[in-house]
Amino acid sequence: MSHSDPRVDSDLPAEALARAVSTSSGTQPLLQEELERAQRVASGQISAEDLDWLSKGFSAFLANGGALQLERCLRLPWKDGALRRACRDYWLRRAWKLAAPELSPWRRSEVLAGLVRNFASRQWVRWRSLQSAPASAGELEAALFYAFRSCERIPGTAMQLHNIAHHRQHS
C-alpha cells in the first residue's frame, strides 16, 4: 500500500476524517488501512487503489438499494463510539510513529505516555476550543490534538499506548 505524505495526513482535521469514515467489521490492521484510505481521499490525495476502494464501496451500496450504510460498504466504523475510538487510535498511532523513532518500541510507548500526559495538562487546556491544530503545531502535537478531538478518553499508560500502536485490543 502506498502512503501519502505524512504532512498531508497531519493537516487534515479529525472531523473531516470522521465525515469520511463510519463501519468496522475487520481486524484492527484492516481498519487502520481503511482509515488511511479515508484520510487520503478526504485530503484529495486519491490513488488508484483508493479509487478502486471507493468504487467497490459505492457499488455495494447501490447494489443493496441503500439498505446497507455506505460506511459499512467501505468497511469503516459506523457506530459513533467505535468511530471515535478508531479515529483516536489512528492519531495515537501517528503520534507513536513520530515520537522518538530511534528508541525501542516499548521505550517509545513510554515516551509517548509522557507526551500525552504533558499535552493533556498544557496544550489541550489551551487548544480544546479550536477546530484544528494551530499552524505552529508540529506533526506530533497535531496528531495528539486530533486524537484528543476525536475522543474524550485518551489512554495515558505506556501499555495502553503500546497496545494501540501494535493494533492490539485494549479496554
N, C-alpha and C positions, 0 to 999 in steps of 0.2 A: 504494500500500500504506500502510495506517495504521501508525504506530509507537506503541508503548506508552511510558509514562512512563520516561525513562532511569533514574530511581531504582529502579524495579522491576527493570529489566534488571540493574543492577549489584548488586542484593541477592541474586540467585539464584546459588547455588553452581555451580561448573563441573561438579561431579558430577551435579547434577540435570539440567543441560543434557546431559551425556553420557548419562544414562539415557534422556532423551527423544529423543536422536538416535542414529543409527548407519547411511547409504548415499550414495554420491556418484557420480552419472553425469551431472552437468550442468556448466555453466560455473561459474566462481567466483562471479559475481554471483547466479546461481540458488541455489547452495549457501548463500551468505550470507542470502538471503531465507528459505530453508528453516530455517536455524539460528535466525533471528529468530522465525520462526513457532514453532519448538520451544521457544524461550525464553519466548514469551508463554504458550503452552499450559502449560508446566511451572510458570509463576508464577501460573496461574489467570486470566490476562488474555486470555481467548479472544474473538476477534472472529468475525463471521460468516464471513469468509474463512478463518480458521483452522479453524473447524468444518467447512467445506467441504473443506479440505485433509485433515483427519483422516478424514472420511467417504470420500473418494476413496481414500486410502491403505488404510484398512481394507477397503473394497470390493475393491480389487485383491488384497489379502492373502487374503481369504476366497474370492474367485473362483478363485484358483490353489490352493485347498486347503491353504494354508500352505506351499506349495513355495517361494515367494519370501519372503525375510526381510521382516518388517514394515518395517524400516529402509529397505530398497530401495523398498518400495511408497510410502514417504513421501519418497523422493528425498533421503535423508540418508546420510552416510558409514557404512559398515558394517564396514570393516576398522579394527582398533584404531589403527594408526598414522595412517591418514587421518582418523579421528575426532579423535584428539588434536591433530593439526595444524589441522584445521578449527576446533576449539574455541579453540586458541591464537590462530589468526588472527582469529577473531571478537572475542576480548577485546582483542587488539592494535589492531584497527580502532576499537573503542570508546575505547581509550586515546588513539589518534591523534586522534579527533574531539574529545576533551576537552582535549588538550594545545595550548595557545596558539592557539585558533581564529582569532585576529586575524592570524596570520602566513601567509605563502605556504605552499602545500602542501609544497614541498621544505624550507623552513626549519622547518616543524612536524615533519617527519620527523627533522631533525637534533636538534631539542629532545627528541623522544621517545627517540631513541637515547641521549641523555644521561640521561634519566629512567630508562630501562631499566637502564643500567649502574649508576646510583645505587641503584635499587631492588634489584638483584641483590646488591650489596655491603652494603647496610644493612638494608632491610626484610625481604627474603626470608630472610636468615640468621636473623632472629628469628621470622618468621611461618611458616616452611616446615612446621612440625608442625601448624599449625592447619587445621581442616576448612573454615573460611570466613573471609572477611576480617573483621578486628576492626571492631566498631561505630564506632570512632573514625576508621576509614579513610575518606578522601574517595572520590568516584566514580573518579577517576583511579587512585588507589592500589588500589582494589578491582578495577578492570579489570586492572591489572598483576598483582595477586595471583592472579586466576583464570587469567590467561594462563600464569603460572609453574606453577600447579597442574595445568594441562592437559597440559603437555608439558615434557620435560626440557630440550630445546634451544630457547632463546629467541633469535631473531635480535637482534643488537645494533648493526648498522650502519644508518646513515640510509638507504642504498639498499635494504637488505632490508626495512626497515620501510615505506619509501615504496612498494615493490612490493606488500607485503601490503595497505597502506591503499588501494591502487588496484586490488586484485584481480588482480594480475599473478602469473604463475607464477614461482617462485624456487626455488633449490636449498637 
